[in-house]
Amino acid sequence: MAVRATGRHAGDTKSRILDTAETLFIECGYEAMSLRQITSRAEVNLAAVNYHFGSKESLIHSMLSRRLDRLNEERLKLLDRFDRMLGARLTCEHVLGAMFIPALRLSRDPRVGGKAFLRLLGRAYTDPSAFIRDFLNQHYESVAVRFFDAFQRALPHLPREELGWRLHFAIGALSGVLAGTDTDSLISEFSQGKSMNDLQLIARLASLMVAALKAPLPDSSQLAMFAAVLGDAAEGGVVEGGAAEGDAATGERREGNPEPAPASLRPMLHGTA
């Protein structure tokens, strides 16, 4: 028969379950982790999980919220500060800084996961589970909209759809690196013996993101050339001598009024470092 823990012991048990769930989520992803794995590694019984959380889904909600709520609160505070300071002079670098700086600060704090915090973010944004996608969309939609609006103001020359694609690809690349299990080997392979840590690695990625976001729009001939190389021209994607239907050269759609933040982009903006 399960005995309900009380007082300090109950708090310790709950924290241990959350910490274990976080570790397994980073290692395995949502679909591959099970309550049996969690209870075994946390050295608790299933009744303890049910008592504190009720289900695997509620446990993962709590595990993500305890990290992402604070992260996104600090991101919005910093973005608001930049907005007040700069107004119309807000730059792409400032918006990216509002995304990255709070995550880097929290990654230095062992009370919120330390270095594992960045890996948790990477896993959250790259996990293919519909459950994780839905959770991020439901809980952090306003954060995604706020940042996308800031990027639009900082990069007014980019059509909305083009900006959405660029952010999707750039943040996806960053998330893939963060989710990796062996950044030390990656650093060792490419740093040529020079000293480098995770924060410097992310700074390098951020500089690439800035370059990608600020790049001039490709013209129709460039798009046609890429399509031909990829073997897509014959399939009607690009018409010879011009852009594909739908103004591929500008990234604009001819019809419809899109929502503030592209759906494919929202999960990455919700939690990405």
N, C-alpha and C positions, 0 to 999 in steps of 0.2 A: 504494500500500500504506500502511495506517494505521500510524503510529508511536506507541507507547504513551508518554505523557508520564510523567515521574518527578519525585519530589521536589516542590519548590515549584511548578514549572510545572503539575504534575498537580493540585495543590490549587487553583491559580488557575483552571484549566480547569473543574474541577468546580464551583467557586463561580460562575463565569460562566454555566455551563449552568443552575444553579439559579436565579440571579438573572433570567436571561432567561425561563425557564419561569414564574417568578412574575409577571413583568411581563405576559406574554402571557395568563396565567390571569386576571389582573385585568382586562385589556382585553377578552378574548374569551370566557372561560369554558372549561371542560374540553373540551366536544365540538367547539368551533370552532378550537381550537389544534392544531397538527400538529408532528411532529418536524422536518419540513422548515422550518417557520417558526422553530423553536427553533435549529436548526443554522445557519440563515442569519443570524439576528440575533446569535447568540453567536459567529459566525465560527469554528465548529468543524465537523468532519465527523461523519457518522452513527456512524462507528466509535467516536468519543470518547464519544458518548452511551451506546452499547451497552457500552463498557468500564466506565464509571463507574456506570451504572444498569441496563442490560440491556433496558429497555423504557420506553415512555411511561408506563405505569402505575406502575412503580417510581420513575421520576423524579418524578411528581406526589406519590407517597407521601412521598418524601424532602423535596420542596419544602414540603409542608404540615407535616410532622413537625418540621422545623427551627424553625418558628414556633410551632405550636400546643402542642408538648410543653412548652416553657418557659412559655408563657402559662398553661397549665392547672396546671402545678406551682406557679406563683406565686399563682394564684387559690385553690387548695386551701390553701396556707400561710396566706393572709390570712383565708380563711373559718375555718380552725382557730383562728387567733388571736382572731377575733371570738367564736367559740364559747367559748373559754377565758375571755375577759374578761367576757362577757355572760350566758352560759348561757341560761336561760329568757327573759332580756330581749332576746334577739336580735331585731332589727327587719328589716322589708322593706328599709329603706334600707341596712342593713349587708350584707345578702345581695347586693343590687345593687352595692354598693360593692366587694365581693369579686370581682364579675364585671368591673366597669368599670375600677377603679383599676389593676390590672396591665396591662390593654390600653393604657391611656393612658400609663403609664410607658414601656412598650416602644415606643409610637409616637413618643416623644421621643428614642429612641436610634437614630441612623443605622446602627449596626452590625446592627440587626435589622429594617431596612427603613424606619425613620422613619415619615413620614406615610403611606407606601404600606402600612404594616402594617395600618392600620384598613381600608383598601380591600380588602386581601387577606381580612380577616375577613368583611367584608360579602359579598364574592364567594363565599367558601366556604359561607356559610350560605344564600345564595340560589341557588346554582348548581343547576339542575334535574337534573343528571346522576346516575343511579343509582350510578355508580362513586364519586362524591364522597360521596353519602349513606351508602353502605355503609362507606366508609373511616372517616368520622366516627363512625358507630355502633359499629364494631368496636374502634376505638382509644380512644375517649373516653367509653364508656358509663358507667364508674364516676364520671366527673366530672358527667355529667348527673344521675345518681341522687343524688349528694351534694348538688348544688344544689337539686334539686327537693325533697328532704327538708328542707333548710334553709328553703325558701320555705313549705313546709307548716307548719313549726314557727312561723315568723314570722307566718303568716296562718291561724291555726287555724279561723277562722270560715268559710273558703272550702272547700266540698267539693272533693275531689281533681280531679274532672273540670272543674269551673268554673275552678280554678286553672290547670289545663293549658291550657284555651282562652285564658285571659287572658295567660299567658306566651307562648303561641304567637303571638297577635296583636301583643303589645307588642314582643317581641324581633324579630318579623318586620318591624315598622315600622322599628326601629332598623337592622336589617341592610340594608333597602332603601336607607336614606340612606347608610350606610357604603359600599355597593356603587356608589353614584352616581359618575359621572365628573367632576362639576362642582359640588362643594359650595361653591366660591367664589361661583358665580352664585346658588345658593340662599341663601347668607348675605346677599349683596348685595341680593337682592330683598326679603327679609323683615326685615332689621335696620334699615331706614330710615336708613342712613348711619352707624349706630353701629358702633364697632369690635367685631368678634367673630371668634373663630377656631374651628377644628374642635372643640377641647375644650369650648368654651362651647356650641357647637351640640349636642354629645352630652349635656352637662349639662341642657340644655332638654328633650331627648328623655327623659332619665332621670327628670326630674320628672313628665313625662306618664305614664311607666310606673308610677311610684309611685302616682299618682292612680288609674290604671286598675286596678291590683292591689288597692288598698284600698277601692275603690268598694263600696257595699252591694249585696247580691244583689238583682236585679230580682224583683218579685213577678209572679204569673201574669198580672195585668191588663196590666202593662207589656209582657211578652212577647207577649201576645195582640195588643196594639196594634201593636207592631212587625211582627208576622207579617201582620196585616191590611194594613198599609201596603205591605208588600212583595208582597202578593198570594198569601201562602202559606197563609192560613187555610183556604181552600177545598180545599186539597190534603191536609187531615188532619193538618197539622203541629201545630196548636193547636186544642184543643176549646173551643168557646165557653164562657166563664165559668170556665175552668180551664187548667191547664198541660198541655203535651203529655205523652203517655205516656212514662214514664221520668223523671218529675219534672224537667221542664225548668226549673222555677222555682228549683230548688236545684242543678241540674247533676249530681245523683247518678243512678247507674244502679241499677235494682232487682235486678239479678242480676250475679253474677260478681265476681271479685276481680282488679282491674286490677294490672298490674305497676307497680313503683315510679315510673317516669317514662314518660309517654305517648310512643309511638313517633314521633308527628309533632313532638314537642317536642325530642327528643334532639339532632338535628343542630344546632339553634339554641343549645342550652345548651353543646354541646361546644366551640364556638369563638367564640361571639358576644362582641363587645366590651361 
